[in-house]
Amino acid sequence: MKTLPFIYNQPKEFWASLQPKEWADFFLGEINPLFSFTATKARVIGIKAESSDSKTLILKPNRNWKGFSAGQHVPVTIDIAGRRVTRFYSLSSAPNDKNLTITVKKQNGGLVSHFINERTLVGDILELGSAQGDFVLPSELPNKILMIAGGSGITPIHSIIKDLSNRNYKGNLKLLYFSRFKEDIIFYDSFAKLESENPWLEVKHVLTDKKADGFDFGFLSLEMLSTFAPDFDDRLVYLCGPAPLQIPAKVLLGDSKVISELFLLPNQVSAQAESTGPKEVVLLQSHKTILLKGEKSILEELEDNGIFAPSGCKMGICHTCVCKKVSGSVSNILNNSVSGEGEENIQICVSRAEARIELDL
């Protein structure tokens, strides 16, 4: 017969075993979904279309929210078809703005980004984790800053520029923002307002796929960079966006100090990667053995097989997907390095199976 826990345990241990906070959260949540002792929850109080394929969610968090620094990102958890899914999104508001906002652009095959843009409604409840990330301003503000962004990489930069505006920045900041076409520009009206209110700010929009009157057209080049910011060598540079922008930008910027955050994987972890054939993957905790093609990340191929491991950003930033590789070889999608055959921790969102592997999943 099972012994009752209070016979041998200390009273505080018995009380802890009852998980009173979790039970309280459950009952309080039935009264008000925002109530929680343990979780940071936020109600969607407004939704604003920012471009043809992106929306800003205006959020009211509960008292568990601890704040953030401009430029940081936050894990966002939502329920989709009965499954809790977490992704990381940058905060697009400034830390002392009245409301908290995230801005989400639809991504090809992006389950959460499509759900947020198409299904999320005012009144819905999201769960937030703690803000994190080093794409932030230094404690001593530099006199001259250059920011280069592409696509959804503009979201943390928008937060930083709003923060500088709120702090009455006295330096000089130039923003070079690349979008595919005019309707794809995120925060166009907001940047126009910020630029009109702050003489230290200059914004240049550049289109890459379709020309439009009043906009520059093309890809980042030394001529474009030198014309817009001839003193770029003397500026602190913030760079955020997809790899096709970041890779040439870092070459052109040379020895300039660059703070960067990659928003998309260098090869988008696509099925175009070369494969030498199916790879056997043994999931030790699940007692399952499956075959992966080795063409995409381990995380993506597991999801293709109906196996959903813990994950967050899917970009190698948040480390939510880290698990132990007990044996076998994997390659890193970000730098093409190949692991040894022994035991090590890997991020399965940026790892590809190269041979038979055993995972502690």
C-alpha positions as CSV (number, residue, x, y, z in Angstrom):
1,M,0.0,0.0,0.0
2,K,1.3,3.5,-0.9
3,T,2.4,5.5,2.1
4,L,0.7,8.9,2.5
5,P,3.3,11.6,2.0
6,F,2.6,13.5,5.2
7,I,3.6,10.5,7.4
8,Y,7.3,10.8,6.5
9,N,7.7,14.2,4.8
10,Q,8.1,17.6,6.5
11,P,4.8,19.6,6.4
12,K,6.4,22.1,3.9
13,E,7.3,19.3,1.6
14,F,3.8,17.9,1.8
15,W,2.4,21.3,1.1
16,A,4.7,21.7,-1.9
17,S,3.7,18.4,-3.3
18,L,0.1,19.6,-3.5
19,Q,1.3,22.3,-6.0
20,P,-1.0,25.0,-4.5
21,K,0.1,27.7,-6.9
22,E,-0.7,25.5,-9.9
23,W,-4.2,24.7,-8.5
24,A,-4.7,28.4,-7.7
25,D,-3.7,29.3,-11.2
26,F,-6.3,26.9,-12.6
27,F,-9.2,28.2,-10.5
28,L,-8.2,31.9,-10.9
29,G,-8.0,31.3,-14.7
30,E,-11.6,30.2,-14.7
31,I,-12.5,33.5,-13.2
32,N,-10.2,35.7,-15.2
33,P,-7.8,34.3,-17.8
34,L,-5.2,36.9,-17.0
35,F,-4.9,35.9,-13.3
36,S,-1.9,33.8,-12.5
37,F,0.6,33.3,-9.7
38,T,3.2,31.8,-11.9
39,A,2.7,32.7,-15.6
40,T,3.0,36.0,-17.5
41,K,-0.2,36.3,-19.5
42,A,-1.2,39.1,-21.8
43,R,-4.6,40.0,-23.3
44,V,-4.7,41.2,-26.9
45,I,-6.3,44.6,-26.6
46,G,-5.7,45.8,-30.2
47,I,-4.5,44.6,-33.6
48,K,-3.0,46.8,-36.3
49,A,-2.1,45.9,-39.9
50,E,1.5,47.1,-40.5
51,S,2.0,45.8,-44.1
52,S,0.5,43.4,-46.6
53,D,1.6,40.4,-44.5
54,S,2.3,41.6,-41.0
55,K,0.3,42.7,-37.9
56,T,1.1,44.3,-34.6
57,L,-0.6,42.9,-31.5
58,I,-1.1,45.4,-28.7
59,L,-0.9,43.6,-25.4
60,K,-1.9,44.2,-21.8
61,P,0.3,41.8,-19.6
62,N,-0.6,40.8,-16.1
63,R,1.5,41.9,-13.1
64,N,4.0,39.1,-13.6
65,W,5.5,40.9,-16.6
66,K,9.0,42.1,-15.6
67,G,9.7,44.5,-18.5
68,F,12.4,44.6,-21.2
69,S,15.1,46.5,-22.9
70,A,14.6,48.0,-26.3
71,G,15.7,45.5,-29.0
72,Q,15.0,42.3,-26.9
73,H,12.7,39.4,-27.9
74,V,10.2,37.4,-25.9
75,P,8.9,33.8,-26.1
76,V,5.2,33.8,-27.0
77,T,3.1,30.7,-26.3
78,I,-0.3,30.1,-27.9
79,D,-2.6,27.2,-28.2
80,I,-3.1,25.9,-31.8
81,A,-5.4,22.9,-32.3
82,G,-4.9,21.8,-28.7
83,R,-1.1,22.1,-28.8
84,R,0.9,24.7,-27.0
85,V,3.4,26.2,-29.4
86,T,6.1,28.7,-28.6
87,R,7.9,31.1,-30.9
88,F,10.2,34.1,-30.2
89,Y,9.3,37.6,-31.4
90,S,10.9,41.0,-30.9
91,L,9.1,43.6,-28.9
92,S,8.3,46.5,-31.3
93,S,7.3,49.0,-28.6
94,A,9.6,51.0,-26.4
95,P,10.1,49.9,-22.7
96,N,8.2,52.9,-21.3
97,D,5.4,53.0,-23.9
98,K,1.9,52.7,-22.5
99,N,1.3,49.4,-24.2
100,L,3.4,46.4,-25.0
101,T,3.5,45.3,-28.7
102,I,4.9,42.5,-30.9
103,T,4.8,42.7,-34.7
104,V,4.6,39.4,-36.6
105,K,5.3,38.9,-40.3
106,K,3.9,35.8,-42.0
107,Q,6.7,33.4,-42.8
108,N,6.6,30.7,-45.5
109,G,5.4,27.5,-43.6
110,G,5.2,29.5,-40.4
111,L,2.5,27.8,-38.3
112,V,2.5,30.5,-35.5
113,S,3.1,33.6,-37.7
114,H,0.1,32.6,-39.9
115,F,-2.1,31.8,-36.9
116,I,-1.3,35.2,-35.3
117,N,-2.0,37.1,-38.6
118,E,-5.1,35.2,-39.6
119,R,-6.7,33.8,-36.4
120,T,-5.8,35.9,-33.4
121,L,-8.5,38.2,-32.2
122,V,-8.9,41.1,-29.7
123,G,-9.5,39.5,-26.3
124,D,-7.3,36.5,-26.9
125,I,-4.8,35.5,-24.2
126,L,-1.1,34.8,-24.9
127,E,1.5,33.6,-22.6
128,L,4.8,35.4,-22.5
129,G,8.2,34.4,-21.1
130,S,11.0,36.7,-19.9
131,A,12.5,39.1,-22.4
132,Q,16.0,38.2,-23.5
133,G,18.7,39.1,-26.1
134,D,21.7,41.3,-26.5
135,F,20.6,43.3,-29.5
136,V,20.3,46.4,-27.2
137,L,21.8,49.8,-26.7
138,P,25.0,50.2,-24.7
139,S,24.8,52.0,-21.4
140,E,26.6,55.0,-22.8
141,L,24.8,56.1,-26.0
142,P,27.1,56.6,-29.0
143,N,27.0,59.9,-30.9
144,K,26.5,58.3,-34.3
145,I,24.6,55.1,-35.1
146,L,23.9,53.3,-38.4
147,M,21.0,50.8,-38.6
148,I,20.5,48.4,-41.5
149,A,17.4,46.2,-41.5
150,G,15.5,43.9,-43.9
151,G,12.0,42.5,-43.7
152,S,10.9,41.6,-40.2
153,G,14.3,42.5,-38.9
154,I,13.0,46.0,-38.5
155,T,11.0,45.1,-35.4
156,P,13.7,45.4,-32.7
157,I,15.1,48.4,-34.5
158,H,11.7,50.1,-34.3
159,S,11.8,49.5,-30.6
160,I,15.3,50.9,-30.2
161,I,14.5,54.1,-32.2
162,K,11.3,54.7,-30.3
163,D,13.2,54.3,-27.1
164,L,15.8,56.8,-28.3
165,S,13.0,59.2,-29.2
166,N,11.5,58.9,-25.7
167,R,14.9,59.5,-24.1
168,N,15.5,62.7,-26.2
169,Y,18.6,61.3,-27.9
170,K,21.0,64.0,-29.1
171,G,23.2,62.2,-31.5
172,N,22.7,61.2,-35.2
173,L,21.1,58.0,-36.4
174,K,20.7,56.7,-40.0
175,L,18.4,53.8,-40.9
176,L,18.6,51.9,-44.1
177,Y,15.6,49.6,-44.4
178,F,15.2,47.0,-47.2
179,S,11.7,45.7,-48.2
180,R,10.7,43.6,-51.2
181,F,8.0,46.0,-52.4
182,K,6.2,49.1,-51.2
183,E,3.3,47.2,-49.6
184,D,5.8,45.1,-47.7
185,I,7.2,48.0,-45.7
186,I,6.6,47.6,-42.0
187,F,6.1,50.7,-39.8
188,Y,6.1,53.1,-42.7
189,D,3.8,55.6,-41.0
190,S,5.5,55.2,-37.7
191,F,8.9,55.9,-39.1
192,A,7.6,58.9,-41.0
193,K,6.2,60.3,-37.7
194,L,9.4,59.5,-35.8
195,E,11.5,61.1,-38.5
196,S,9.4,64.3,-38.5
197,E,9.6,64.6,-34.8
198,N,13.4,63.8,-34.4
199,P,15.9,65.9,-36.4
200,W,18.6,63.4,-35.5
201,L,16.9,60.6,-37.4
202,E,17.1,59.9,-41.2
203,V,15.3,56.9,-42.7
204,K,15.8,55.6,-46.3
205,H,13.5,52.9,-47.6
206,V,15.0,50.6,-50.4
207,L,12.9,48.2,-52.4
208,T,14.5,45.0,-53.8
209,D,11.8,43.3,-55.9
210,K,9.5,45.9,-57.4
211,K,10.2,49.5,-58.2
212,A,7.9,52.3,-57.0
213,D,8.0,56.1,-57.3
214,G,9.7,57.8,-54.5
215,F,11.7,54.8,-53.3
216,D,15.3,53.7,-54.0
217,F,15.7,50.3,-55.6
218,G,18.4,47.7,-55.4
219,F,20.5,45.7,-53.0
220,L,23.0,46.9,-50.5
221,S,26.3,47.9,-52.1
222,L,29.4,49.9,-51.2
223,E,28.1,52.8,-53.3
224,M,24.8,52.8,-51.6
225,L,26.3,52.6,-48.2
226,S,28.9,55.3,-48.9
227,T,26.3,57.7,-50.3
228,F,23.9,57.3,-47.4
229,A,26.4,57.1,-44.6
230,P,29.9,58.1,-45.8
231,D,31.2,58.0,-42.2
232,F,29.9,54.4,-41.6
233,D,33.3,53.4,-40.3
234,D,32.8,55.8,-37.4
235,R,29.3,54.6,-36.5
236,L,28.1,51.9,-34.2
237,V,26.2,49.6,-36.6
238,Y,23.1,47.6,-35.8
239,L,22.3,44.9,-38.4
240,C,19.1,42.8,-38.4
241,G,17.4,40.8,-41.1
242,P,17.8,37.7,-43.4
243,A,21.2,36.3,-44.3
244,P,21.1,37.5,-47.9
245,L,21.3,41.0,-46.4
246,Q,23.6,40.3,-43.4
247,I,26.4,38.4,-45.2
248,P,27.2,41.1,-47.8
249,A,26.6,43.8,-45.2
250,K,29.3,42.4,-42.9
251,V,31.7,42.2,-45.8
252,L,31.1,45.8,-46.8
253,L,31.3,47.1,-43.2
254,G,34.7,45.7,-42.7
255,D,36.2,46.6,-39.3
256,S,33.1,48.7,-38.2
257,K,31.7,47.6,-34.9
258,V,28.6,45.6,-35.8
259,I,25.8,44.4,-33.4
260,S,23.7,41.9,-35.3
261,E,20.8,39.5,-34.9
262,L,19.9,37.0,-37.6
263,F,16.2,36.7,-38.2
264,L,16.2,33.8,-40.7
265,L,18.5,30.9,-41.2
266,P,21.3,31.3,-43.9
267,N,19.8,28.7,-46.2
268,Q,16.3,28.7,-44.6
269,V,16.9,25.1,-43.7
270,S,15.4,24.1,-47.0
271,A,15.0,20.8,-48.7
272,Q,17.7,21.9,-51.2
273,A,20.5,20.7,-49.0
274,E,22.4,17.7,-50.4
275,S,21.6,14.4,-48.8
276,T,23.4,11.0,-49.0
277,G,20.2,9.1,-48.1
278,P,17.9,8.4,-45.2
279,K,19.4,8.7,-41.7
280,E,18.2,6.5,-38.8
281,V,17.4,8.5,-35.7
282,V,16.7,6.8,-32.4
283,L,14.7,8.7,-29.8
284,L,15.8,7.1,-26.5
285,Q,13.1,8.5,-24.2
286,S,10.3,7.9,-26.7
287,H,11.5,4.4,-27.7
288,K,11.1,5.3,-31.3
289,T,13.3,4.9,-34.4
290,I,12.5,6.9,-37.5
291,L,14.2,7.7,-40.8
292,L,15.1,11.3,-41.6
293,K,16.1,12.4,-45.1
294,G,18.9,14.7,-43.8
295,E,17.7,17.5,-46.1
296,K,16.2,19.8,-43.4
297,S,16.8,20.5,-39.7
298,I,16.2,17.6,-37.3
299,L,13.5,19.6,-35.7
300,E,11.6,20.2,-38.9
301,E,12.0,16.6,-40.0
302,L,10.7,15.4,-36.6
303,E,7.7,17.7,-37.0
304,D,7.1,16.3,-40.5
305,N,6.9,12.9,-38.8
306,G,4.4,14.1,-36.2
307,I,6.9,14.4,-33.4
308,F,6.9,17.9,-31.8
309,A,10.0,18.5,-29.6
310,P,10.3,21.6,-27.4
311,S,11.3,24.6,-29.6
312,G,11.1,28.3,-29.8
313,C,12.7,30.6,-32.3
314,K,13.8,27.9,-34.8
315,M,16.8,30.2,-35.6
316,G,19.4,28.9,-33.1
317,I,18.9,31.9,-30.8
318,C,16.8,30.8,-27.9
319,H,18.2,27.3,-27.1
320,T,14.8,26.0,-26.2
321,C,15.4,23.0,-28.5
322,V,18.7,21.9,-27.0
323,C,18.9,18.2,-26.4
324,K,21.6,15.6,-25.8
325,K,23.0,13.7,-28.8
326,V,24.2,10.5,-27.3
327,S,25.9,9.2,-30.5
328,G,26.2,9.9,-34.2
329,S,27.1,12.9,-36.3
330,V,25.2,16.1,-37.2
331,S,26.1,19.2,-39.2
332,N,25.4,22.8,-38.1
333,I,23.3,24.6,-40.6
334,L,24.6,28.0,-39.6
335,N,28.3,27.4,-40.1
336,N,28.3,24.0,-41.9
337,S,30.6,22.5,-39.2
338,V,30.2,18.7,-38.6
339,S,30.1,17.3,-35.0
340,G,32.1,14.4,-33.7
341,E,30.5,11.0,-33.1
342,G,30.3,11.3,-29.3
343,E,28.0,12.7,-26.7
344,E,27.2,16.4,-26.7
345,N,24.3,18.9,-26.5
346,I,23.0,20.1,-29.8
347,Q,20.3,22.6,-31.0
348,I,18.1,20.5,-33.2
349,C,16.6,23.5,-35.0
350,V,20.0,24.2,-36.6
351,S,21.3,20.7,-36.8
352,R,21.0,18.2,-39.7
353,A,21.5,14.5,-39.4
354,E,24.6,13.3,-41.2
355,A,24.6,9.7,-40.0
356,R,22.7,7.4,-37.6
357,I,22.1,9.4,-34.4
358,E,20.7,8.7,-30.9
359,L,18.9,11.6,-29.2
360,D,17.8,11.9,-25.6
361,L,14.2,12.7,-26.7
